[in-house]
Amino acid sequence: MTEQARLRLRRLLAEFRAGKLDTEAFCAQFEHTYNLELDKSTLTPAEAAAYGPLFQQVVWFSPFRDERARISNYLGEADIARAAEAAAQCLEAAPS
């Protein structure tokens, strides 16, 4: 299951960046996979450096502008897109 979870995280990130997943679906699926299906001890250093910080962002996503205005911790679509790009760059920079 863990290998499947690792592959799913990579696929979710790719699909989100390609516009195949909206932000809300990406965040929900990424959070579930990372938090409930993944054995984090199996991550490579690059994956840990990419997915850990991304998880810390996706858990704060809110699709509601008024909610984000009231609660400063909540993040919007642009924040998640930036976090996803940072995660992808981290993975791409990792030695093969």
N, C-alpha and C positions, 0 to 999 in steps of 0.2 A: 504493500500500500504506500509506503514512503516514497519509493521510486516514482510511482504514479503521481503522488502529490507534488514531488519536485518537478516532474514534467508538466503537470497541470499549471503550476505557478508560472512556468516559463511560457506556456501556451496562452494563459490569461493575459500576461503582460504583452505578448506579441499581438494578440487580438485587440486589446484595448488601444495600443499604439496605432494599429491599422484602422481603427474606427469601426471594428466589427462588434465591439461591446461598448455600451454606454457606461458612464462613470458609476452610476448606481449599481448596475449589475456587476461590473468589474470589482468594485469595493466589496460587495456582499460575497462574491465567490472567492475573491482573494483572501478575505478575512477568514471565511469558513475553512478553506483549504489550509492556510498557514496555521491557524489556531487549533484546529480540530483533527486534521488528517496527517499532518507532517511531523515527523520525528526530526526536530531541529538539529540534533546532534549529527545527522547525516549530511547536512549542507556543507558544500565546499566553502572555503573562506570567502570567495567572491559572492556566492549565493547568500551567505549570511550577511555580508556587507550590503547587499542589494535589497534583500527581502525584509530584513529586520526593520530598517528605517522606513521602507515603504509600508509595512504593516502599521507602524506607528502613525502614519498619515491616513491610511484608508479607514481606520477605526473612527476617525474624527470627521468623516465625510457627512455632509448634510445637503440634500438637494434643495432645501428651503432657505431662500435668501433672508427672510425675516428671522429665522432661527439663528443663522450665522451672524446676523447683526446683533442679536441679543446675547449670544454665547460665543465669546471670542475664540474658544478652542476649536470650534467647528470650522471645517474647511469646505471650499467649493470645488467645482470642476477644474478650474485652472490650477489650483494647488495640487490636486491629484495628478493632473497631467504632468506637472513639473516633477513631482515625486517619481512618477513612472519613468520619465525620461532619465532622471538621475539613476534609478535602479538599472535601467537598460544600459546606460553608459558604464556603470560599474561592472556589469556582466560582460560587456564587450571588451573592456580593458583588461580583463583577467587573462593570464597566460593560459594557452591551450595545453 
